[in-house]
């Protein structure tokens, strides 16, 4: 039904009408010993979660709300790389499947024409400083109309349909995302992060741009110049000083 070309990702898939958050459902499956690649999809989430404890607006029927279980055997410090890998996979699938000019804002917001249509939440279970498993949560605003958004989102959010004028088949797009995910995940395990970093940089709307990094210690402005080997963003201030941004948020300055 999903038109999958994968051998692992999405082969075990739970498809729900409504759930609190697919992240919680996959966590439960992980704790019960479910194998890598298991997926939960929901038509609607009543408690969808975003980064920094934000809510993720997940009404029925118009988006892709999906979580994937990953069990990478790698050091904990490399997990940010999986966030970037997931962003690349979704971005490539959206571009190939819909023709939309989607780009990535560091670390993992997907934008079309400067507005966000997809968010990624990577959560990790850690024990004794070791990574047990990760849950890659993907939320894509597919067939929303602008009028579907609550007022506080209209200036920042958009959907693939709003930007392309086309209704998109969510089942096919979901399969395309899982196909890309598995392809890139195998590539990453075989060849390391370098190839993912190059793909990310090519799709990025942040690189070579003036950015503002929001930080509890104060904002930093500079030019985003690339990723370091761990997946952190390197920002060069006008003084020439280079700063490595490990997590947080950036905004693009025009
Ligand atoms: C963000 O941009 O803050 C990340 C949003 C992630 C949303 C997805 S939807 C599927 C999965 N389940 C959740 O509760 N959140 C993620």
Boltz pocket constraint, residues with backbone or C-beta under 6 A from the ligand:
constraints:
  - pocket:
      binder: B
      contacts: [[A, 20], [A, 21], [A, 22], [A, 23], [A, 45], [A, 47], [A, 48], [A, 49], [A, 50], [A, 51], [A, 52], [A, 54], [A, 56], [A, 58], [A, 64], [A, 65], [A, 66], [A, 67], [A, 108], [A, 109], [A, 118], [A, 119], [A, 120], [A, 121], [A, 137], [A, 138], [A, 139], [A, 140]]
      max_distance: 6.0
